[in-house]
Amino acid sequence: MTNLKPAIDFTHIFDAVEFPDAYKTSYVANAVVTPTYEDIRRDFNLVRSEYHLLLCLAHYEELTAQDVARMTRRPRNSISRAVHRMLEHHFLERVPDPTDGRQAKLKITKAGLKLHAEISAYLVKREAEIFDILDKSERVQLQMLLGKLAQHAAELER
C-alpha cells in the first residue's frame, strides 16, 4: 500500500504575493495557453511564435515581423525565427513594402489561413473550459476590464 501525501493547496499564493492581480492574470493566461500550445506543438509541429504569426496575419492583410512582435509582446528574435520557418512551409509569403524598398511585409497564404482556423479551434475550446464558470454578465464585465487593461498595456512603451 502506497502512502500518498495530500496535494498542497497552493491557491493561497493568489492573494499572498505582492502583485496579486498580475499573478492571477498570468496564472489564468498560462492555464489557457500552456497546455494548448503543447497540443499545438504535438499536433501541428508549431511553436507559439509561429502560431502568433498566423494569428496576427489572419486579422491584418500585411504586417512586418516587427509589427507582430509589438502586437504579441513576443521577443523579436523568436518572431524572426518563426518567419523563416513559416515561409519555408508556405504558410506565409513576403510581399514588397511599397513605402520602403529595404523591407518586405508578410502575408498569410490560403494554407496558413486553413492552419490558423484549425489551431484557433484548440484555443477557443480551452478558453471555454476556463471561462465557462462565469455567467454571461460576469463574462461581459471581464471582457470589458481585460479590454481596458490590454489597451492601456498597448500604450505603454514596454
Secondary structure, DSSP 4 states (H G I P E B T S, - for coil): ---PPPPP--TTHHHHSSSHHHHHHHHHHHHHHHHHHHHHHHHH---HHHHHHHHHHHHSS-B-HHHHHHHHT--HHHHHHHHHHHHHTTSEEEEE-TT-TT-EEEEE-HHHHHHHHHHHHHHHHHHHHHHTTS-HHHHHHHHHHHHHHHHHHHHS--
